[in-house]
C-alpha cells in the first residue's frame, strides 16, 4: 500500500535501552560533517546512513 501524498514516516532505531530517531541520526551526521570533518554543509550533496 502506497503512502498518502504529504504523509511522513517516523523511523526510530532502538538498541539496548537507547533509541534514536531518523531526524536525530541525520542531525548527528550533519554535525559530524561540520565539526569533525571541518566541511561546509553546502558541500554535502548526498548522505547514506547504514545502521
N, C-alpha and C positions, 0 to 999 in steps of 0.2 A: 504494500500500500504506500503510495507516494505521500509525502508530507504536504500539507496545505501551503500555498504560497504565503510567504510572510511569517511562517512559523519558525521557531528556533529550537533546536535540540539542546538539552542540558546534559553535558557529559561530565561525570565525576569519576576519578580514579581513586580507588580505595585500596590500601595495603596496610596490613598491621592495624594499628589504631589511628592511622592518619588517612586523610582524604584531601584531594586537591581537584579543583575544578578546571575545566578546559581554559577558561579565561585566566586563571592563575598560572597555568602552565605557559601560556602564550606570554603573559607579562614577565614571568621569570626568565624566559628565553630572551625577550627584548632587553631586559636589564643586563643579562649576561653579555649580550651583543654590545651594548653601550659601555658598560663599566669594566668588564673583564677583557673584551677584545678591542676596546678603545675605538669603536666604529660608530659612524652616524646611523641613525635609524633609517634615514633615506637611502642608505646603501643596501639595506635588507630588502631583497626583491622577492624571495620565496623562503618559506620555513616548513621544514618537515620534522615532526616530533615523533620519535619512536619510543614507546613505553612498554 
